[in-house]
Amino acid sequence: MQVLAIDETLFRMAFNRDVDVEIYPQSAYLDHQTGEIRWVYENDEDAEMEDGIPAVENKATRQRITETPDRFLEIPGLNHDDHHKILQEFLASDWTKDKEAESRAYAAYSGSIGGWIQRVNDDRAIQSYYDFRDGRTKELAEEFLRRQGIKPQWK
């Protein structure tokens, strides 16, 4: 297994993104040699408009990835259903011993994560969810990397 130093924040930004709701489609890649994360927009003009990345630079990055595919691993991101499953896992977990708070949090979910955050009206429940989500997405990210033969050394 390859041990690779990877910026945890950047990797998790790429891995945790909701790919089903991206306005400007982009992909993220992990460089097997350096551990760097490379972002590439599908449309070169979107790169410039959205993030100020010159279109020619976006095109060059995409071309480099295309020409050396063994060097780069696409980071898949999570789909919208994955994000909902994580909230559902949280609601089914033992996040609190307060059965009334647990019941209110469960009842507040009607299929919308943002709606749940607004309706639950419990800062402790919301923070517990964020902590759970962060831990769960880190587990998923590490599982993904291990399946690719990479052991991350987070930095």
C-alpha positions in Angstrom: 0.0 0.0 0.0 1.3 3.4 -1.0 1.6 5.9 1.9 0.9 9.4 0.5 0.9 12.7 2.3 -2.4 14.4 1.4 -3.9 17.7 2.5 -6.9 16.4 4.5 -8.9 19.6 4.1 -8.5 19.8 0.3 -9.1 16.1 -0.2 -12.3 16.2 1.9 -13.6 19.3 0.1 -13.3 17.2 -3.1 -14.6 14.0 -1.7 -17.5 15.5 0.4 -18.9 17.7 -2.4 -22.4 17.0 -3.6 -21.8 16.2 -7.3 -25.5 16.1 -8.1 -26.0 19.8 -7.4 -22.8 21.4 -8.9 -23.7 24.4 -11.0 -20.4 24.3 -12.9 -19.4 20.6 -13.3 -15.8 20.0 -12.2 -13.7 17.0 -11.3 -11.0 16.6 -8.7 -7.9 14.4 -9.0 -5.3 13.2 -6.6 -1.8 13.2 -7.9 -0.2 9.8 -6.9 3.3 11.3 -7.0 2.9 14.5 -5.0 -0.4 14.0 -3.1 -1.7 17.3 -4.5 -5.3 17.8 -5.4 -6.1 19.1 -8.9 -9.4 20.6 -9.8 -10.6 20.7 -13.4 -13.7 22.3 -14.7 -15.5 20.5 -17.6 -15.9 23.8 -19.4 -12.7 26.0 -19.5 -14.8 29.2 -19.5 -16.5 28.1 -16.3 -13.1 27.9 -14.6 -12.4 31.5 -15.4 -15.8 32.8 -14.6 -16.3 30.8 -11.3 -12.8 30.8 -9.8 -10.7 33.1 -11.9 -8.6 30.2 -13.2 -7.5 31.2 -16.7 -9.3 28.9 -19.3 -5.9 28.0 -20.8 -4.7 26.8 -17.4 -7.8 24.7 -16.8 -7.3 23.2 -20.3 -3.6 22.5 -19.7 -4.4 20.7 -16.3 -7.1 18.6 -18.0 -4.7 17.7 -20.8 -1.9 16.7 -18.3 -4.4 14.4 -16.5 -5.6 12.9 -19.8 -2.0 12.3 -21.0 -0.8 10.7 -17.7 -3.9 8.9 -16.4 -1.8 6.5 -14.2 -0.5 9.4 -12.2 -4.0 10.8 -11.3 -6.9 9.3 -9.4 -10.3 10.9 -9.8 -11.9 11.8 -6.5 -15.5 10.8 -7.0 -17.4 13.1 -4.6 -20.6 12.0 -2.9 -24.0 12.0 -4.6 -27.0 13.7 -3.0 -28.4 10.4 -1.7 -25.2 9.7 0.1 -25.5 13.0 2.1 -29.1 12.1 3.1 -28.0 8.6 4.1 -25.4 10.1 6.4 -28.1 12.3 8.1 -30.3 9.2 8.4 -27.4 7.2 9.9 -27.0 10.1 12.4 -30.6 10.1 13.4 -30.5 6.3 13.9 -27.3 6.5 16.0 -27.0 7.0 19.8 -26.0 10.7 19.4 -27.8 11.6 22.6 -29.2 9.9 25.7 -32.0 12.5 25.8 -34.9 10.5 24.2 -37.0 13.6 23.8 -34.3 15.5 21.8 -33.7 12.3 19.8 -37.4 12.1 19.0 -37.7 15.8 18.0 -34.6 15.5 15.8 -36.0 12.4 14.0 -39.4 14.0 13.5 -37.9 17.2 12.1 -36.4 15.2 9.1 -38.8 15.2 6.1 -36.3 14.5 3.3 -34.4 17.8 3.2 -31.1 18.3 5.1 -31.5 22.1 5.0 -35.1 21.8 6.1 -34.0 19.5 9.0 -31.5 22.0 10.2 -34.1 24.8 10.2 -36.9 22.7 11.8 -34.9 20.8 14.4 -34.2 24.1 16.4 -31.6 22.4 18.6 -28.0 23.6 18.3 -26.7 20.6 20.1 -28.4 18.2 17.6 -27.1 20.2 14.7 -23.5 20.3 16.0 -23.7 16.6 16.8 -24.9 15.9 13.2 -22.0 18.0 11.9 -19.5 16.0 14.0 -21.1 12.7 12.9 -21.1 13.8 9.3 -17.4 14.8 9.4 -16.4 11.6 11.0 -18.4 9.5 8.6 -17.2 11.2 5.5 -13.6 10.8 6.7 -14.2 7.1 7.1 -15.7 6.9 3.6 -12.8 8.9 2.2 -10.2 6.6 3.8 -12.1 3.5 2.6 -12.1 4.9 -0.9 -8.3 5.5 -0.8 -7.6 2.1 0.7 -9.5 0.5 -2.1 -7.2 2.3 -4.5 -4.1 1.1 -2.6 -3.4 4.4 -0.8 -2.9 4.9 2.9 -3.3 8.6 3.5 -0.9 10.5 5.8 -3.1 13.5 6.5 -1.4 16.8 6.8 
